[in-house]
Structure formats: structure tokens, C-alpha cells
Amino acid sequence: MIDERGGAARRQRFDPEPLRARYTLKIHRLELDVRLGCRAEERARPQKVELDATLRFAAPPTACRSDRLDDTVCYAELAEVAQALAASREYHLVEHLGHELYTAIRRRLSDDTQVELSVRKVAPPIAGLRGGVSFAIEEEPTR
């Protein structure tokens, strides 16, 4: 890099801390097989539901510097918890399924981690409904 005077410009060391960075882990479109629906016929066979989750950390996870799985939230474990819970029983409403998934995931996180979760019923039996239907739970940031 050359400065306006033709000399080499000084490089400043990047320090992300003063920028007040947000540290977020997102799980996108985790596919769950769920017996979900108001009527027994709809619950007779598992159907696709997608889960999205956003975890916002109050401080950078230690794993940002250590590169160790033990120093962060293991999203594979969260996925296993969600998949097992979804397959464990029948659900009548997407709202109830969403709340159960939120509760199970929330239990595995520290209190200072903020959670947003959305579940989407991909193909509900409603004529003309092409994008499915979703239910979301979003925690308010603590101040």
C-alpha cells in the first residue's frame, strides 16, 4: 500500500473488540420429520418441517480463539435434540411444536445467549398456500 507521498503506508493492527462485534451462530433449514396436523389423517405420516435458529452470544465464544469444539455450542448436538424431539410424538399445532423445540434448545444454552427460533411447516394441506406456514419465538435482548 502506498500513501499520497509515495511512501509505504503504515498498517494498523486490526482489533475487533472496539467495534462491538456481535457473535451469532445460525442454523438454517434443519429438516425435521414430524407427525403434525389438526386431523389424525394429517398426522398419520411424518411431514417435513424446517427449523431455523439464531443464537446471539453476549461475549465472543472462547472457540473464536481456541478453535476447540468444547469452547462453543455444538450445533450438531442441537440438531440431534431437535430431530429426536420432533420424532418423539405427534403434534397438533406448529405453535406447540415450536415452543417445545425452543424449550429443549434453550435448556442447553447459557442464560446470556439470546435465541430466535422459527419452525416452518413446508406443505400444509391448504389449497394455494405455496410457501408453507411458520411460527417464530424471539427473545428480547436484555439490557
Secondary structure per residue as TSV (DSSP state, phi and psi in degrees):
chain	resnum	aa	ss	phi	psi
A	1	M	-	360.0	134.9
A	2	I	B	-114.0	134.5
A	3	D	-	-87.5	178.5
A	4	E	T	-61.4	-23.6
A	5	R	T	-88.5	2.9
A	6	G	S	89.3	-3.1
A	7	G	S	-95.1	170.0
A	8	A	B	-71.7	130.9
A	9	A	-	-78.2	147.6
A	10	R	-	-77.9	136.8
A	11	R	-	-94.8	132.7
A	12	Q	-	-95.2	143.0
A	13	R	-	-69.1	130.6
A	14	F	-	-75.4	126.9
A	15	D	-	-127.0	105.8
A	16	P	S	-71.3	-18.9
A	17	E	G	-59.8	-43.9
A	18	P	G	-66.0	-15.3
A	19	L	G	-78.8	-8.4
A	20	R	T	55.8	53.6
A	21	A	-	-64.8	148.8
A	22	R	-	-100.1	138.7
A	23	Y	E	-112.0	116.0
A	24	T	E	-132.9	135.7
A	25	L	E	-115.0	129.9
A	26	K	E	-121.8	137.4
A	27	I	E	-109.3	122.9
A	28	H	E	-110.0	126.4
A	29	R	E	50.7	47.7
A	30	L	E	-67.7	121.3
A	31	E	E	-83.7	128.1
A	32	L	E	-121.2	141.0
A	33	D	E	-99.8	116.6
A	34	V	E	-133.1	138.3
A	35	R	E	-87.1	96.8
A	36	L	E	-132.6	131.3
A	37	G	-	158.4	158.5
A	38	C	S	-70.2	-37.8
A	39	R	S	-102.0	151.0
A	40	A	H	-58.1	-36.6
A	41	E	H	-61.6	-36.1
A	42	E	H	-72.3	-33.5
A	43	R	H	-83.4	-6.1
A	44	A	T	-61.4	-33.2
A	45	R	S	-126.8	143.5
A	46	P	-	-61.2	144.4
A	47	Q	E	-126.9	162.4
A	48	K	E	-77.4	131.3
A	49	V	E	-130.7	140.1
A	50	E	E	-110.4	138.0
A	51	L	E	-113.2	132.2
A	52	D	E	-118.2	137.3
A	53	A	E	-138.8	139.4
A	54	T	E	-122.7	126.3
A	55	L	E	-114.1	122.1
A	56	R	E	-110.3	122.9
A	57	F	E	-92.1	138.9
A	58	A	S	-67.8	-29.3
A	59	A	S	-138.3	158.3
A	60	P	-	-59.3	131.4
A	61	P	-	-58.4	142.4
A	62	T	T	-54.6	-29.2
A	63	A	H	-61.0	-22.0
A	64	C	H	-57.7	-31.9
A	65	R	H	-104.5	-32.1
A	66	S	H	-86.8	-26.2
A	67	D	-	63.0	32.1
A	68	R	-	-116.8	131.8
A	69	L	G	-58.9	-34.4
A	70	D	G	-63.8	-14.1
A	71	D	G	-100.5	15.3
A	72	T	S	-149.0	-177.0
A	73	V	-	-83.4	128.2
A	74	C	-	-86.1	108.5
A	75	Y	H	-70.5	-22.6
A	76	A	H	-65.0	-39.5
A	77	E	H	-66.6	-41.0
A	78	L	H	-63.0	-40.5
A	79	A	H	-62.4	-43.7
A	80	E	H	-62.0	-42.1
A	81	V	H	-61.4	-47.0
A	82	A	H	-64.1	-43.9
A	83	Q	H	-65.7	-41.9
A	84	A	H	-65.1	-43.6
A	85	L	H	-64.8	-43.4
A	86	A	H	-61.8	-36.3
A	87	A	H	-85.6	-9.1
A	88	S	S	-76.7	-20.1
A	89	R	S	-164.4	179.7
A	90	E	E	-92.7	152.0
A	91	Y	E	-130.6	137.9
A	92	H	S	-85.1	-38.4
A	93	L	-	-124.9	142.7
A	94	V	H	-63.6	-29.8
A	95	E	H	-64.7	-43.2
A	96	H	H	-67.3	-44.1
A	97	L	H	-57.4	-46.6
A	98	G	H	-59.1	-44.1
A	99	H	H	-65.3	-41.1
A	100	E	H	-63.7	-42.8
A	101	L	H	-64.8	-44.7
A	102	Y	H	-57.0	-47.7
A	103	T	H	-61.6	-44.0
A	104	A	H	-65.1	-40.4
A	105	I	H	-72.0	-43.4
A	106	R	H	-57.2	-37.3
A	107	R	T	-62.8	-22.0
A	108	R	T	-97.6	7.4
A	109	L	S	-120.2	156.8
A	110	S	-	-71.6	157.8
A	111	D	T	-62.7	-25.0
A	112	D	T	-90.7	10.4
A	113	T	E	-98.8	124.4
A	114	Q	E	-88.3	138.9
A	115	V	E	-120.9	136.8
A	116	E	E	-125.7	133.6
A	117	L	E	-138.2	140.3
A	118	S	E	-137.8	136.0
A	119	V	E	-119.1	137.5
A	120	R	E	-125.1	120.1
A	121	K	E	-79.0	111.0
A	122	V	S	-66.0	-44.1
A	123	A	S	-137.3	70.4
A	124	P	-	-66.9	152.7
A	125	P	S	-79.5	65.1
A	126	I	-	-126.6	120.8
A	127	A	T	-57.2	130.5
A	128	G	T	84.1	-9.0
A	129	L	-	-83.7	105.0
A	130	R	-	-96.4	-24.4
A	131	G	S	-103.8	9.5
A	132	G	-	76.4	-165.9
A	133	V	E	-141.4	143.8
A	134	S	E	-132.7	159.9
A	135	F	E	-133.0	135.5
A	136	A	E	-128.0	148.9
A	137	I	E	-126.0	126.3
A	138	E	E	-129.8	120.1
A	139	E	-	-75.2	143.3
A	140	E	-	-77.8	139.6
A	141	P	-	-62.6	141.1
A	142	T	-	-87.9	143.0
A	143	R	-	-121.0	360.0
